[in-house]
Amino acid sequence: MLKSPVFRVFLFNMAANGLNTVHLTPEGFKDLQEEYNELVDDKRPRLVDRLANARAAGDLSENNDYISAKQELEFLDGRIAELSYVLQNAVVIKKKSKSIVDFGAQVTVGINGKKHVFHIVGEWEADPQAKKISSDSPLGRALIGKKVGDEVEVNAPVGKISYQILGID
């Protein structure tokens, strides 16, 4: 697993960014643990069986299923190693306060008369489409430490956007 090019790039990026710990919410840790268990207990054994069956089929140089399964296994092993590293280096942070925005908070903000709810999470959990924003993102950094009623401005590609904090859960 450690020879995977995907995992080597991941480790290089982690070291380059000085990241030894990964901050996760309890929900994020649970989701990554479930993904890891599914990959190790279900997907990898099935892929190893597929690879063995393809190997038994004959000439490996022209066996597309063998080549495909081998590449998929390499990618899967990289993801397993990556998740293992993250889970071993995870620091689970529970939300501390409902009076200020902190890691794990769900923040209701007003933007141009519309309400939006963002969940402040770690980099590994961020999903902008699901309104889960990293605490290291420009908006996440601007919101951390603020209270209901505070306004924050964030520089975006379209210009400055002003957010008013309406609620914290």
Secondary structure, DSSP 8 states (H G I E B T S, - for coil): -TT-HHHHHHHHHHHHTT---EEE-HHHHHHHHHHHHHIIIIIHHHHHHHHHHHHHTS-GGG-HHHHHHHHHHHHHHHHHHHHHHHHHTEEE-----SSS--TT-EEEEEETTEEEEEEEE-TTT-BGGGTEEETTSHHHHHHTT--TT-EEEEEETTEEEEEEEEEE-
